[in-house]
Amino acid sequence: MFYVVTGGSGSGKSAYAENLVLSLGEGRRIYIATMMSFDDESTKRIARHRKMREGKQFETVECYTGLDSVRLEKDDIVLLECMSNLAANEMYAQGGAGEKTEEAVMAGIRRLLQDVRHLVVVTNEIFSDGMAYDESTVEYMGHLGNINQQMARLADGVTEVVYGIPVCMKGGKKNEASA
């Protein structure tokens, strides 16, 4: 099964996604971490997410670019957090995919879908604030939006978490608050 979990910053999407993974049965739980630590804020966010996972038996695999090179096992249950970071890394990091960001990311998603039992991907909803951005940010938002749409088409379930409340968009009952 393939699930996409989205929401704004601080919406509760990470906690929801972790609980969803825990509800998917027994198996090796893999957390694919995509955030690079480049300042105090990112270091604190990484520490907070590690603390959230304590005791949940996740094995962490760090992957900043090149998702299609990650090799996992058929019965693995995978949580990838977060697509927004992975897309930015592919666009801007040295050795990233650059203009081929969407293709590189989706090749990695398709590879994981072939290799693992369950995949849950967390992404950010960054498109509703109505602000004007510079050209580079608009380009990033376009790539992330296209990736999110492609994942949603492939996914068995899509849930947006709003103020800690999961709202099912695909693959379940609307406004379903389970997992």
Salt bridges, closest charged atoms under 4 A:
GLU18 OE1 - LYS56 NZ 2.72
GLU54 OE1 - LYS51 NZ 3.90
GLU59 OE1 - ARG28 NH1 3.47
GLU62 OE2 - ARG50 NH2 3.63
ASP76 OD2 - ARG28 NH2 2.71
GLU81 OE2 - HIS49 ND1 3.64
GLU102 OE2 - HIS143 ND1 2.57
ASP115 OD2 - ARG111 NE 2.81
GLU139 OE2 - HIS143 NE2 3.73
